[in-house]
Amino acid sequence: MIARRALGLIVTLAALLASATPLRPVLAAPQQPAPTIELAAQTPLAERGSDFVLRVRLTGLPEDGSITLSLRQRVRSRSELDASILGEGLRSRVIGVTVSIATLPVQSDGTRRLVLSLDPSAGGVPLPAAGVYPLQVIARDAADDELATVITHLIVPPEAGDTSPPLNVAVVAQVGARPALRPDGTTTIDRAGLGDAGGLVAALRAVDDVTASLAVTPETIEALQTTGEPDDADLVDGLRLAATDRVVMAHPYANVSPDAMVAANLPEELTRHLNRGGEVLTNALGQAPTSSTWIADPDLGALGLAALPDLGVRHVVVSPTQVVPLPEGLVDLSLAHRFLLASPDAGEGPDPAPSTTDAMALDPIVLNRLASEGSPALVASRVLTELAVIWFEQPGVPRGAVLPLGTDTDPAAVQAILNGLRAGEVFSAVSLDQLFAATSPLVDPGDNAVTRALTPEGVSTIAPEEAEEVQDTRAALDSFGGMVGADSPRTDALERQLLLATAAELTGRDRTAHAQAVATAIDTVANSVSGPERFTLTLAARNGTVPLTLRNDSGIPLHVVVRLRSAKLDFPEGTEIVRTLTEPLTRLDIPVTARASGAFPLTIEVTSPDGQRRLVMSQYTVRSTAVAGAGLLLSFGAGLFLVVWWARHWRRTRRSARLVATTGHPTAAPTADNRAGQ
């Protein structure tokens, strides 16, 4: 019974399952993009009697919605500007204009155009005073619910006839990366560090009538020239065009620490960095760099500051954290003045002993605006607005600001900033040198120039063994230059590498590796020259020649000096013979004159032209069988004496024989005839 019921239940359940409609996956409804307003562009300066135009890109907003432009009263300080950017502390509304989104046609670039008239005669907004005015752009739906907001600002310049000097703004376009040359001679560019250099260069070229200073790392530009990549070649060409009629700043071949180099007794290397950097920049950009202004790294201290004037530096750009704070109450407004710079050990207190170098500090708030989030147009608006508020603080005082633009800045923002500076009236784009000349000095209540002492951070060092390696290798490279010629490509390549042995961005290990790579390359060439270690020859005459065969396996011509030394040989052509070894084998027949007979040593040394590098040392044994001049004279004299003596003796003997008869002499022995007579 139970089994029969269970079987029936199973059959029923199976039937239900068979007849059921198959389940289908539930697809999520496509998500709508979040409602946003992106500022794409705006008029740099809001001139009275003209139109202020914005271009915005709308996303996720209904066509039946609306856009409201709400203009607020101008800000009165930088703190109010900061709050207004966040939508806080906005003052009363000047005017509000609302338009339907549907009435705003989409342009070819996807933006919509909003126009705010500033012409009261045409029903536009009457702006009562110059200044910076917050502008809210608010999107609402048909139910008047707020969907998105963006806040930008209008910069209203003073009325015509105002004689206040504009804010001097020195744009510094910085292009550079870590050293690309490796100790093994290969080149690897730090593409991440280089950033969007092409975009920055394109922006500079697009607004080529705005004054700017270019700070380009020579090692980077030289590396770009050697990769063979078309994009790298285009970047160098673009930099050359962007530098036209602009100032190129002098820059060490690679980033270095003046303090570390002076402390390591390597000031000459610092000079070499600047000389090499100047050559590279002049050749690549077509502009001779100016060395009057130095952009300081955080570790600039007493030694570096003292060394800069010898390099032609008169002005320094520092970060605000690199110098001691100003005394309270000295300056209540933005520090947009130049001041005297003092070394850290110049004394404490409000009046440290100054140097002859003046400085300007970067404005940290301007830098924050440059690095803020938002569309390029919004970033540019915030930067220009911040600069404008600085000007409105003291419009009658000549003041200035440095604006560094790097390869990490959006090129569109760079171009918008340059366009804003081009508008003039409130701003004047100047070079760094012009900035220091046009900006008033900071003075205390007694009208004395204010001095601020450096506070170096993270001081860089070069270890003594690293410095010694650089010095020894430099001496070897100087000798090598004399051997291969100053214009040799090999010297040029090794010079590049040795300069990196003091680069601040490399570790001590990498710096040493560069110096050792140079030394090894020099040794390889020097060791390719060889000659006989020992040689014995015989001179059969007083005058003769000594043969010397030198081998050059380097594959390049080498200039050498053959130096001769012997106590008993004279060298008619001198003791030093200059030769260029152009072939694998070079034979020299060295004229000599023996001053004595016998065997004696001759030392032949082959060196670099400066004599600092010995290439070959040969010891000759010279055997002279010829009679020397003094010995020959003595022998001739002795022979002549013997001949004369023999001749005189022979004549005397003959004369005696004639005068005395031998038979009549009393002592003569009797002959046979005599005996017979007896």
Protein Blocks (a to p, Z undefined) as FASTA:
>chain_A
ZZmmmmmmmmmmmmmmmmpccdddddddddddddddddfbdcfbacehiacddddddehi
afklccddddddddfbfklmmmmmnopaiacdfbdcdddfklmccdfkopacddddfbfk
nopacdfbgcddddddddddfkopafbdcdddddddddehiacdcdddddddddddddfb
dfkopacddfklnmpmklmmmmmmmmmmbccdddddfklmmmmmmnopaklmmmmmmmmm
mmgopacddddfbacdfklmmmnopmkmmmmmmmmmmmmmmmmnopacdfkbccddfklc
fklmmmmmmnopabdcddfklpccddehkambdcfbdcddddfknogcjbdcddfbdcdd
ddfklmmmmmpgcdfklmmmmmmmmmmmmmmmmmmbccdddddddfkbcfklmmmmmmmm
mngmmlccddfklmmmmpccdddfkopacddddddehiacddfklmmmmmmmmmmmmmmm
mmnopklmklmmmmmmmmmmmcfkbcfklmmmmmmmmmmmmmmmmmmpccdfbdcdddfb
fbdcdddddddfkopacddddddddfkbccfkojbdcdddfbfbdcdddddddfbecjdd
dddddddfkopacfbdcddddddfbdcfklmmmmmmmmmmmmmmmmmmmmmmmmmmmmpc
fklpmkbccdfklmmmZZ
